Amino acid sequence: MVTKSTKVIIFGRKPIEELLATQPSIVNRIWVEDSVKNVNFENIRKYAKQSRIAINSVPELKLRNLVGADAKHQGVVAELSYFPYTDFDKWLSNVDTSKNPAVFLLDEIQDPHNVGAIIRTAAAAGMSAVLMPEHRQAPVNGTVFKTSAGACIHIPIVRIGNVVQTLSALKEKGFWAYAIIADGETSLFDYDHTTPAVFVLGNEGDGIRRLTRDKCDGSFVIPMPGNNIESLNVAATAAVVAYEYVRKSVK
């Protein structure tokens, strides 16, 4: 079963093109700025026509009202009936642990720009999923979708309940769980990717919760040889972790 969120507004040409090409059934309607040349939306119009999805030509003010004044909508907005989160149990039953997969588990990350950037990084690095709690966590919304450049539909975004229980289930499956924290026990660069791994990333302000940290098998720190720099933004941290995984796992 795939869990569903409520209606989601997404924006930007590339994300909407990607979704129309791959999962048009969840697109309810599309709005296009009436002052933008039609050629900019040639693919969107083609895919929408194929799936019989209505496109409404509207003033730019309408788009701003839909997504907010600061959003870079690029002249096009779409409404999804839901975002198709992947069910955790189904994903876990199908994951091939013989290939030593790696996933991110987000522990209450609340900035949608960070969430979108992490999803984009995970997809680019060939990670197997991004796991997101249902509560106290930024969900997939328009900002997440746009920041991920459409990567949300290229990697399973798995909705989970209790983080500690999720870690227990992952460990029973053969995953080793690692907290990525400023006072980690081991340098990330000493990590040897020989088992399935779940990398836990914490909240922007409070970091990883104590119960979550205690459930992990170990912790990694990213070395900071620069002066007066104590830590990286969580999205930058995710990028370093993901590509250290790539470096250690890709032959």
C-alpha positions as CSV (number, residue, x, y, z in Angstrom):
1,M,0.0,0.0,0.0
2,V,1.2,3.5,-0.8
3,T,0.3,6.1,1.9
4,K,-1.1,9.4,0.7
5,S,-1.0,13.0,1.9
6,T,-3.6,15.6,1.2
7,K,-3.6,17.7,-1.9
8,V,-0.2,19.2,-2.8
9,I,0.5,22.3,-4.9
10,I,3.8,22.0,-6.9
11,F,5.4,24.6,-9.2
12,G,8.2,25.0,-11.7
13,R,8.4,23.7,-15.3
14,K,10.8,20.7,-14.8
15,P,9.1,19.2,-11.7
16,I,5.7,19.4,-13.4
17,E,7.0,17.9,-16.7
18,E,8.6,15.0,-14.7
19,L,5.4,14.2,-12.9
20,L,3.2,14.5,-16.0
21,A,5.6,12.1,-17.8
22,T,5.6,9.5,-15.0
23,Q,2.5,9.8,-12.8
24,P,-0.1,11.9,-14.6
25,S,-3.0,10.2,-12.8
26,I,-2.3,12.2,-9.6
27,V,-2.3,15.6,-11.3
28,N,-5.7,17.3,-10.9
29,R,-5.2,20.5,-12.8
30,I,-2.5,22.9,-14.1
31,W,-2.4,26.7,-14.2
32,V,-0.2,28.5,-16.7
33,E,0.6,32.2,-16.6
34,D,-1.2,33.9,-19.5
35,S,1.6,36.3,-20.4
36,V,4.2,33.6,-20.9
37,K,4.9,32.3,-24.4
38,N,3.3,29.0,-25.1
39,V,6.6,27.5,-26.3
40,N,7.9,27.4,-22.8
41,F,5.3,24.8,-21.9
42,E,5.3,22.7,-25.0
43,N,6.0,19.4,-23.1
44,I,3.6,20.3,-20.3
45,R,0.9,20.9,-22.8
46,K,1.7,17.7,-24.7
47,Y,1.7,15.5,-21.6
48,A,-1.5,17.2,-20.2
49,K,-3.3,16.6,-23.5
50,Q,-2.3,13.0,-23.6
51,S,-3.8,12.5,-20.1
52,R,-6.7,14.8,-20.5
53,I,-5.6,17.2,-17.8
54,A,-7.1,20.7,-17.9
55,I,-4.7,23.6,-18.3
56,N,-6.0,27.0,-17.1
57,S,-4.4,30.2,-18.5
58,V,-4.4,32.7,-15.6
59,P,-2.8,36.0,-14.5
60,E,0.5,35.8,-12.7
61,L,-1.2,37.1,-9.5
62,K,-3.3,33.9,-9.4
63,L,-0.1,31.8,-9.4
64,R,1.4,34.0,-6.6
65,N,-1.8,33.4,-4.6
66,L,-1.4,29.7,-5.0
67,V,2.3,29.3,-4.1
68,G,3.3,32.5,-2.3
69,A,4.9,35.7,-3.4
70,D,8.5,34.4,-2.9
71,A,8.1,31.1,-4.8
72,K,9.8,31.0,-8.2
73,H,7.0,29.3,-10.1
74,Q,8.4,29.8,-13.6
75,G,4.9,30.5,-14.9
76,V,3.3,27.2,-14.1
77,V,1.6,25.6,-11.1
78,A,-0.1,22.2,-10.7
79,E,-2.4,20.6,-8.1
80,L,-1.8,17.0,-7.1
81,S,-4.5,14.9,-5.6
82,Y,-1.9,13.6,-3.2
83,F,1.8,12.9,-2.9
84,P,2.4,9.1,-3.3
85,Y,4.5,8.3,-0.3
86,T,5.9,4.7,-0.3
87,D,4.6,2.4,2.4
88,F,7.4,1.4,4.8
89,D,6.5,-2.3,5.2
90,K,6.2,-2.8,1.5
91,W,9.5,-1.0,0.8
92,L,11.3,-3.0,3.5
93,S,10.0,-6.3,2.2
94,N,11.3,-5.5,-1.3
95,V,14.7,-3.9,-0.5
96,D,17.6,-6.1,-1.6
97,T,20.0,-6.0,1.3
98,S,22.6,-8.2,-0.6
99,K,23.5,-5.0,-2.5
100,N,24.3,-3.1,0.8
101,P,21.8,-0.3,0.2
102,A,22.0,3.0,2.1
103,V,19.1,5.3,3.1
104,F,18.6,8.6,4.9
105,L,16.3,8.8,7.9
106,L,15.2,12.3,8.7
107,D,14.6,12.9,12.4
108,E,12.2,15.9,12.4
109,I,13.8,18.1,9.8
110,Q,11.5,21.0,9.4
111,D,12.9,23.3,6.6
112,P,11.4,22.2,3.3
113,H,14.4,23.5,1.4
114,N,16.6,21.2,3.4
115,V,14.3,18.3,2.8
116,G,14.2,18.9,-0.9
117,A,18.0,19.2,-1.2
118,I,18.4,16.0,0.8
119,I,16.0,14.1,-1.5
120,R,17.8,15.4,-4.6
121,T,21.2,14.4,-3.2
122,A,19.9,10.9,-2.2
123,A,18.5,10.3,-5.6
124,A,21.7,11.5,-7.4
125,A,23.9,9.3,-5.2
126,G,21.8,6.2,-5.9
127,M,20.5,5.7,-2.4
128,S,17.6,3.4,-1.9
129,A,15.1,5.7,-0.1
130,V,14.5,8.7,2.1
131,L,12.5,7.9,5.3
132,M,10.4,10.7,6.8
133,P,8.3,10.6,10.0
134,E,4.7,11.6,9.7
135,H,4.8,14.1,12.6
136,R,7.0,17.1,13.4
137,Q,8.6,16.7,9.9
138,A,8.3,18.9,6.8
139,P,6.2,16.9,4.4
140,V,6.6,16.8,0.6
141,N,5.1,20.1,-0.5
142,G,5.6,22.4,-3.4
143,T,8.9,23.8,-2.0
144,V,10.3,20.4,-1.3
145,F,9.3,19.2,-4.8
146,K,10.8,22.3,-6.5
147,T,14.1,22.2,-4.4
148,S,14.5,18.5,-5.3
149,A,14.2,19.4,-9.0
150,G,11.6,16.6,-9.4
151,A,13.8,14.0,-7.7
152,C,10.9,13.2,-5.3
153,I,9.5,10.9,-8.0
154,H,12.8,9.2,-8.7
155,I,13.5,7.7,-5.3
156,P,11.1,6.2,-2.7
157,I,10.0,8.7,-0.2
158,V,8.9,6.5,2.7
159,R,6.4,7.7,5.3
160,I,7.2,6.2,8.7
161,G,5.6,6.4,12.2
162,N,7.8,6.0,15.3
163,V,11.5,6.6,14.4
164,V,12.8,4.2,17.1
165,Q,10.5,1.4,16.0
166,T,11.5,2.0,12.4
167,L,15.2,1.7,13.3
168,S,14.4,-1.6,15.1
169,A,12.7,-2.9,12.0
170,L,15.6,-1.8,9.8
171,K,18.2,-3.4,12.1
172,E,16.2,-6.7,12.0
173,K,16.5,-6.5,8.2
174,G,20.3,-6.2,8.5
175,F,20.8,-2.4,8.4
176,W,23.3,-0.7,10.6
177,A,22.1,2.7,11.9
178,Y,24.5,5.6,12.2
179,A,23.8,9.0,13.7
180,I,25.5,11.9,11.9
181,I,26.4,14.3,14.7
182,A,29.0,17.0,15.6
183,D,30.4,14.8,18.5
184,G,30.3,11.5,16.6
185,E,32.5,8.7,17.8
186,T,34.2,8.1,14.5
187,S,35.2,10.1,11.5
188,L,32.9,9.6,8.5
189,F,36.0,9.1,6.4
190,D,36.8,6.0,8.3
191,Y,33.5,4.5,7.5
192,D,33.6,1.2,5.6
193,H,30.5,0.4,3.6
194,T,30.2,-3.4,4.1
195,T,26.6,-3.6,5.4
196,P,23.2,-2.0,4.6
197,A,23.3,1.5,6.2
198,V,20.8,4.0,7.5
199,F,22.2,7.5,8.1
200,V,20.2,9.5,10.5
201,L,20.0,13.3,10.0
202,G,18.7,15.5,12.8
203,N,16.6,18.6,13.2
204,E,18.2,21.9,12.2
205,G,18.2,23.3,15.7
206,D,18.0,20.4,18.2
207,G,19.8,17.8,16.2
208,I,19.0,14.1,16.6
209,R,16.8,13.2,19.6
210,R,18.4,11.3,22.4
211,L,16.2,8.2,22.0
212,T,16.9,8.1,18.3
213,R,20.7,8.5,18.9
214,D,20.6,5.7,21.6
215,K,19.0,3.3,19.1
216,C,21.8,3.8,16.5
217,D,24.7,1.4,16.3
218,G,27.3,4.2,16.1
219,S,27.8,7.8,15.2
220,F,29.9,9.6,12.6
221,V,31.3,13.1,12.6
222,I,32.4,15.0,9.5
223,P,35.9,16.4,10.2
224,M,36.1,20.2,10.3
225,P,39.7,21.3,9.9
226,G,38.6,24.9,9.1
227,N,38.9,27.5,11.8
228,N,35.7,28.5,13.8
229,I,33.4,26.1,11.8
230,E,31.6,23.7,14.0
231,S,29.1,22.1,11.7
232,L,27.5,22.1,8.3
233,N,23.9,22.8,7.3
234,V,22.0,19.5,7.4
235,A,21.5,19.5,3.6
236,A,25.3,20.0,3.1
237,T,25.9,17.2,5.7
238,A,23.7,14.9,3.7
239,A,25.7,15.6,0.5
240,V,29.0,14.7,2.2
241,V,27.5,11.5,3.7
242,A,25.9,10.5,0.4
243,Y,29.1,10.9,-1.6
244,E,31.3,9.2,1.0
245,Y,28.8,6.3,0.6
246,V,29.3,6.5,-3.2
247,R,33.0,6.6,-2.9
248,K,33.1,3.6,-0.6
249,S,30.5,1.5,-2.4
250,V,31.0,2.1,-6.2
251,K,33.7,-0.1,-7.7
